[in-house]
Amino acid sequence: MAKILMITGDFTEDYETMVPFQTLLACDHSVDAVCPGKAAGDRVKTAIHDFEGDQTYSEKPGHNFALNADFAAVKAESYDALVIPGGRAPEYLRLNPEVLAMVRHFFDAAKPVAAICHGAQLLAAAGVLTGRTCSAYPACSYEVTASGGTYAEIAVTEAVTDGNLVTAPAWPAHPAWLKQFMALL
């Protein structure tokens, strides 16, 4: 089975972190969840984003998600695939040169990458979207196109695969997103 790296941070979207982490483990994959500046056993705060008819999503406190690996010890080349949850964490993660280098490694090596919702902000900052089709939360469409990608405007329950990259707009797409990602694994 695959050894998967999940890069997350505080205020990651609860469902977009918990569901893929647990699903991939249940399918016998190994998943290391890390956050810059944190070690195994540390926790990141999550937020629950919901679609309640407002102009954008609402945000409520989520669970505290326990990391199971040390960010400082991670070597991207020892992983088979990468998962990038959404929420507000990518806004912070995209400022970290080590994280950007890790993301680039997965693209340079053509390893599977799954990003959802605001995860596209991290992909854009890493400069890996040129010539690629990428879905994301609609408010991130600018980052996708400004970085040379094509924004895939799809239903919130759908996902899109472009080579080694699987993306989706938000957590309602988990079934399609995870199915397409696992097909690449």
C-alpha positions in Angstrom: 0.0 0.0 0.0 1.0 3.6 -0.4 2.9 5.8 2.0 1.0 9.2 2.0 2.0 12.6 3.3 -0.7 14.9 4.5 0.4 18.5 5.0 -2.0 20.5 7.2 -2.1 23.4 9.7 -4.2 25.2 12.1 -7.7 26.0 10.9 -7.7 23.3 8.3 -11.2 22.2 7.3 -12.3 19.5 9.7 -13.9 17.2 7.2 -11.2 17.7 4.6 -8.6 16.5 7.1 -10.4 13.9 9.1 -12.2 12.1 6.4 -9.3 11.5 3.9 -6.9 10.7 6.8 -9.3 8.0 8.2 -10.4 6.7 4.9 -6.9 6.2 3.6 -5.9 4.4 6.8 -9.0 2.2 6.6 -7.8 1.2 3.1 -4.5 0.1 4.5 -2.5 3.1 3.3 0.1 4.7 5.7 -0.6 8.4 6.3 1.7 10.8 8.0 -0.1 14.0 9.0 2.3 16.9 9.6 2.4 20.7 10.2 5.3 23.1 10.1 6.7 23.8 13.5 4.9 20.8 15.1 5.7 17.3 16.0 3.9 13.9 16.4 1.3 14.2 19.1 0.8 18.0 18.7 -2.6 19.1 17.6 -3.9 21.5 15.0 -7.2 23.3 15.3 -9.8 22.5 12.7 -12.8 24.5 11.5 -16.1 23.3 10.1 -17.1 25.1 7.0 -20.7 24.9 5.9 -22.8 26.2 3.1 -25.8 27.9 4.6 -26.9 30.3 1.9 -24.6 33.2 2.6 -22.2 34.7 0.2 -19.5 32.4 1.4 -19.2 29.5 3.8 -19.8 29.8 7.6 -17.1 28.7 10.0 -17.4 27.0 13.3 -14.8 25.4 15.6 -14.0 21.8 14.7 -12.1 19.1 16.4 -8.4 19.2 17.5 -6.6 16.9 15.0 -3.6 15.0 16.4 -0.6 14.9 14.1 1.2 11.6 13.9 4.6 12.6 12.5 7.2 15.3 12.9 7.3 17.9 10.2 11.1 18.4 10.7 11.8 14.7 10.0 9.7 14.5 6.8 11.5 13.7 3.5 9.1 14.1 0.6 11.1 11.6 -1.5 10.1 8.8 1.0 6.4 9.2 0.2 4.3 7.9 -2.6 1.6 10.6 -2.6 0.5 13.9 -1.1 -2.8 15.1 0.3 -3.5 18.8 0.8 -6.7 19.6 2.8 -8.4 22.9 2.5 -9.7 25.4 5.0 -7.6 28.4 6.0 -4.4 26.4 6.6 -3.2 26.6 2.9 -3.1 30.4 3.3 -0.5 29.9 6.0 1.3 26.9 4.5 1.9 28.7 1.1 4.3 31.1 2.9 6.6 28.2 4.0 9.5 27.5 1.6 9.9 23.9 2.9 6.3 23.1 2.3 6.5 24.6 -1.2 9.6 22.5 -2.0 7.7 19.4 -0.8 4.8 20.1 -3.0 7.1 20.7 -6.0 8.8 17.3 -5.3 5.5 15.4 -5.8 4.9 17.1 -9.2 8.5 16.8 -10.4 8.4 13.1 -9.6 4.9 12.7 -11.0 3.5 11.2 -7.8 -0.2 11.4 -7.0 -1.4 14.6 -5.4 -4.9 15.3 -4.0 -5.9 18.8 -3.1 -9.3 20.1 -2.1 -11.0 23.4 -1.5 -8.4 26.1 -0.6 -5.6 23.6 -1.2 -5.3 25.1 -4.6 -3.7 28.2 -2.9 -0.8 26.1 -1.9 -0.5 24.5 -5.4 -0.6 28.0 -7.0 2.1 29.3 -4.6 4.3 26.3 -5.4 4.0 27.1 -9.1 2.8 23.7 -10.2 -0.5 24.6 -11.9 0.8 25.9 -15.2 -1.1 24.1 -18.0 -3.1 22.0 -15.5 -6.8 21.8 -14.9 -7.7 22.3 -11.2 -10.9 22.6 -9.2 -11.1 24.4 -5.9 -13.4 26.4 -3.8 -14.8 29.1 -6.2 -13.1 31.9 -4.3 -9.7 30.3 -5.2 -10.4 30.3 -8.9 -8.3 33.5 -9.3 -5.2 31.8 -7.8 -5.6 28.9 -10.2 -5.9 31.0 -13.3 -3.3 33.6 -12.2 -0.8 30.8 -11.7 -1.3 29.5 -15.3 -3.9 26.8 -14.6 -7.4 26.3 -15.9 -10.1 26.5 -13.3 -12.5 23.6 -13.4 -15.9 24.9 -12.5 -17.6 21.7 -11.4 -20.4 20.7 -9.1 -19.5 20.7 -5.4 -19.9 16.9 -5.3 -17.5 16.3 -8.2 -13.7 16.0 -8.7 -11.3 16.3 -11.6 -8.1 14.4 -12.4 -5.4 16.0 -14.5 -2.4 13.6 -14.8 -1.2 13.0 -11.2 -3.4 15.8 -9.7 -6.9 15.2 -8.3 -8.8 18.3 -7.1 -12.3 19.1 -5.8 -14.2 22.2 -4.7 -15.1 21.1 -1.1 -15.9 18.3 1.3 -19.2 17.3 -0.4 -16.9 15.9 -3.2 -15.2 13.4 -0.9 -16.6 10.2 -2.6 -15.5 11.4 -6.1 -12.2 13.0 -4.9 -11.1 10.0 -2.8 -12.2 7.5 -5.5 -10.1 9.3 -8.2 -7.1 9.7 -5.9 -7.1 6.0 -4.8 -7.3 5.0 -8.5 -3.9 6.8 -8.9 -2.4 5.1 -5.9 
